[in-house]
Amino acid sequence: MKLIVKLLFGLVILGLLGLTGYAYLGDLSPEQRQIEQPVVLDGQ
């Protein structure tokens, strides 16, 4: 039973380290582009 808990704990730690590394080193920035859309306003 202790072996299973140790393995599970180790997998959780490795998963967290992998997620942290991907967040810092992965390209997670969104694509930016300019959008222009005309607006018609009801005037007097």
N, CA, C and O atoms as a GROMACS GRO file, in nm:
protein
  176
    1MET      N    1   0.082  -0.120   0.000
    1MET     CA    2   0.000   0.000   0.000
    1MET      C    3   0.087   0.126   0.000
    1MET      O    4   0.056   0.223  -0.069
    2LYS      N    5   0.196   0.124   0.077
    2LYS     CA    6   0.283   0.241   0.081
    2LYS      C    7   0.347   0.267  -0.055
    2LYS      O    8   0.369   0.382  -0.093
    3LEU      N    9   0.377   0.159  -0.127
    3LEU     CA   10   0.439   0.174  -0.258
    3LEU      C   11   0.345   0.244  -0.356
    3LEU      O   12   0.388   0.329  -0.434
    4ILE      N   13   0.218   0.210  -0.352
    4ILE     CA   14   0.120   0.273  -0.440
    4ILE      C   15   0.107   0.421  -0.408
    4ILE      O   16   0.098   0.504  -0.499
    5VAL      N   17   0.104   0.455  -0.280
    5VAL     CA   18   0.093   0.595  -0.240
    5VAL      C   19   0.216   0.672  -0.283
    5VAL      O   20   0.205   0.785  -0.330
    6LYS      N   21   0.333   0.614  -0.269
    6LYS     CA   22   0.457   0.680  -0.311
    6LYS      C   23   0.459   0.701  -0.462
    6LYS      O   24   0.497   0.808  -0.509
    7LEU      N   25   0.417   0.601  -0.538
    7LEU     CA   26   0.414   0.616  -0.683
    7LEU      C   27   0.313   0.721  -0.726
    7LEU      O   28   0.341   0.801  -0.816
    8LEU      N   29   0.198   0.722  -0.664
    8LEU     CA   30   0.096   0.822  -0.696
    8LEU      C   31   0.146   0.962  -0.661
    8LEU      O   32   0.126   1.056  -0.739
    9PHE      N   33   0.209   0.977  -0.546
    9PHE     CA   34   0.264   1.106  -0.507
    9PHE      C   35   0.372   1.151  -0.605
    9PHE      O   36   0.378   1.268  -0.642
   10GLY      N   37   0.457   1.059  -0.647
   10GLY     CA   38   0.561   1.091  -0.744
   10GLY      C   39   0.503   1.134  -0.878
   10GLY      O   40   0.554   1.228  -0.941
   11LEU      N   41   0.397   1.068  -0.923
   11LEU     CA   42   0.334   1.106  -1.049
   11LEU      C   43   0.269   1.244  -1.040
   11LEU      O   44   0.272   1.321  -1.136
   12VAL      N   45   0.211   1.274  -0.926
   12VAL     CA   46   0.150   1.406  -0.907
   12VAL      C   47   0.258   1.514  -0.912
   12VAL      O   48   0.240   1.618  -0.975
   13ILE      N   49   0.370   1.490  -0.845
   13ILE     CA   50   0.480   1.588  -0.844
   13ILE      C   51   0.535   1.606  -0.986
   13ILE      O   52   0.558   1.719  -1.028
   14LEU      N   53   0.556   1.497  -1.058
   14LEU     CA   54   0.605   1.507  -1.196
   14LEU      C   55   0.506   1.581  -1.285
   14LEU      O   56   0.547   1.659  -1.371
   15GLY      N   57   0.379   1.556  -1.266
   15GLY     CA   58   0.277   1.626  -1.344
   15GLY      C   59   0.277   1.775  -1.317
   15GLY      O   60   0.265   1.856  -1.410
   16LEU      N   61   0.290   1.812  -1.191
   16LEU     CA   62   0.293   1.955  -1.157
   16LEU      C   63   0.419   2.022  -1.212
   16LEU      O   64   0.413   2.135  -1.260
   17LEU      N   65   0.531   1.953  -1.204
   17LEU     CA   66   0.654   2.010  -1.260
   17LEU      C   67   0.643   2.025  -1.412
   17LEU      O   68   0.687   2.125  -1.468
   18GLY      N   69   0.586   1.927  -1.478
   18GLY     CA   70   0.567   1.935  -1.622
   18GLY      C   71   0.474   2.048  -1.661
   18GLY      O   72   0.501   2.120  -1.758
   19LEU      N   73   0.366   2.064  -1.588
   19LEU     CA   74   0.272   2.173  -1.616
   19LEU      C   75   0.336   2.309  -1.593
   19LEU      O   76   0.314   2.402  -1.671
   20THR      N   77   0.413   2.321  -1.487
   20THR     CA   78   0.483   2.447  -1.459
   20THR      C   79   0.585   2.478  -1.568
   20THR      O   80   0.595   2.592  -1.612
   21GLY      N   81   0.660   2.378  -1.611
   21GLY     CA   82   0.757   2.398  -1.718
   21GLY      C   83   0.691   2.438  -1.848
   21GLY      O   84   0.742   2.524  -1.919
   22TYR      N   85   0.580   2.377  -1.880
   22TYR     CA   86   0.509   2.411  -2.004
   22TYR      C   87   0.454   2.553  -1.997
   22TYR      O   88   0.455   2.625  -2.097
   23ALA      N   89   0.406   2.593  -1.880
   23ALA     CA   90   0.351   2.728  -1.865
   23ALA      C   91   0.459   2.834  -1.882
   23ALA      O   92   0.434   2.940  -1.939
   24TYR      N   93   0.580   2.806  -1.834
   24TYR     CA   94   0.688   2.903  -1.847
   24TYR      C   95   0.757   2.898  -1.983
   24TYR      O   96   0.795   3.002  -2.037
   25LEU      N   97   0.772   2.780  -2.039
   25LEU     CA   98   0.850   2.766  -2.162
   25LEU      C   99   0.764   2.754  -2.287
   25LEU      O  100   0.812   2.780  -2.397
   26GLY      N  101   0.638   2.716  -2.273
   26GLY     CA  102   0.551   2.700  -2.389
   26GLY      C  103   0.505   2.834  -2.442
   26GLY      O  104   0.504   2.934  -2.369
   27ASP      N  105   0.467   2.837  -2.569
   27ASP     CA  106   0.418   2.961  -2.630
   27ASP      C  107   0.268   2.970  -2.605
   27ASP      O  108   0.189   2.915  -2.681
   28LEU      N  109   0.230   3.039  -2.498
   28LEU     CA  110   0.091   3.048  -2.461
   28LEU      C  111   0.032   3.186  -2.491
   28LEU      O  112  -0.080   3.216  -2.449
   29SER      N  113   0.105   3.270  -2.564
   29SER     CA  114   0.055   3.404  -2.592
   29SER      C  115  -0.050   3.397  -2.704
   29SER      O  116  -0.033   3.323  -2.800
   30PRO      N  117  -0.158   3.474  -2.691
   30PRO     CA  118  -0.263   3.470  -2.792
   30PRO      C  119  -0.221   3.545  -2.918
   30PRO      O  120  -0.137   3.635  -2.914
   31GLU      N  121  -0.280   3.506  -3.030
   31GLU     CA  122  -0.253   3.575  -3.155
   31GLU      C  123  -0.323   3.710  -3.152
   31GLU      O  124  -0.441   3.718  -3.116
   32GLN      N  125  -0.251   3.816  -3.188
   32GLN     CA  126  -0.308   3.950  -3.183
   32GLN      C  127  -0.329   4.001  -3.325
   32GLN      O  128  -0.244   3.983  -3.413
   33ARG      N  129  -0.442   4.064  -3.346
   33ARG     CA  130  -0.472   4.125  -3.475
   33ARG      C  131  -0.566   4.242  -3.453
   33ARG      O  132  -0.642   4.245  -3.356
   34GLN      N  133  -0.561   4.338  -3.544
   34GLN     CA  134  -0.644   4.457  -3.532
   34GLN      C  135  -0.773   4.436  -3.609
   34GLN      O  136  -0.771   4.391  -3.724
   35ILE      N  137  -0.885   4.468  -3.546
   35ILE     CA  138  -1.015   4.453  -3.609
   35ILE      C  139  -1.080   4.591  -3.617
   35ILE      O  140  -1.093   4.660  -3.516
   36GLU      N  141  -1.121   4.630  -3.738
   36GLU     CA  142  -1.190   4.757  -3.757
   36GLU      C  143  -1.330   4.726  -3.807
   36GLU      O  144  -1.349   4.653  -3.904
   37GLN      N  145  -1.429   4.785  -3.739
   37GLN     CA  146  -1.568   4.763  -3.777
   37GLN      C  147  -1.641   4.896  -3.767
   37GLN      O  148  -1.642   4.959  -3.662
   38PRO      N  149  -1.703   4.939  -3.878
   38PRO     CA  150  -1.775   5.067  -3.873
   38PRO      C  151  -1.901   5.057  -3.785
   38PRO      O  152  -1.966   4.952  -3.778
   39VAL      N  153  -1.932   5.167  -3.719
   39VAL     CA  154  -2.048   5.173  -3.631
   39VAL      C  155  -2.139   5.283  -3.680
   39VAL      O  156  -2.095   5.396  -3.701
   40VAL      N  157  -2.268   5.252  -3.699
   40VAL     CA  158  -2.367   5.351  -3.741
   40VAL      C  159  -2.446   5.394  -3.618
   40VAL      O  160  -2.508   5.312  -3.551
   41LEU      N  161  -2.441   5.525  -3.589
   41LEU     CA  162  -2.511   5.580  -3.473
   41LEU      C  163  -2.635   5.654  -3.518
   41LEU      O  164  -2.632   5.726  -3.618
   42ASP      N  165  -2.744   5.637  -3.447
   42ASP     CA  166  -2.866   5.710  -3.479
   42ASP      C  167  -2.854   5.854  -3.426
   42ASP      O  168  -2.848   5.876  -3.305
   43GLY      N  169  -2.850   5.950  -3.518
   43GLY     CA  170  -2.838   6.090  -3.479
   43GLY      C  171  -2.967   6.163  -3.506
   43GLY      O  172  -3.065   6.104  -3.550
   44GLN      N  173  -2.965   6.292  -3.479
   44GLN     CA  174  -3.085   6.374  -3.500
   44GLN      C  175  -3.091   6.424  -3.640
   44GLN      O  176  -3.185   6.494  -3.677
   0.00000   0.00000   0.00000
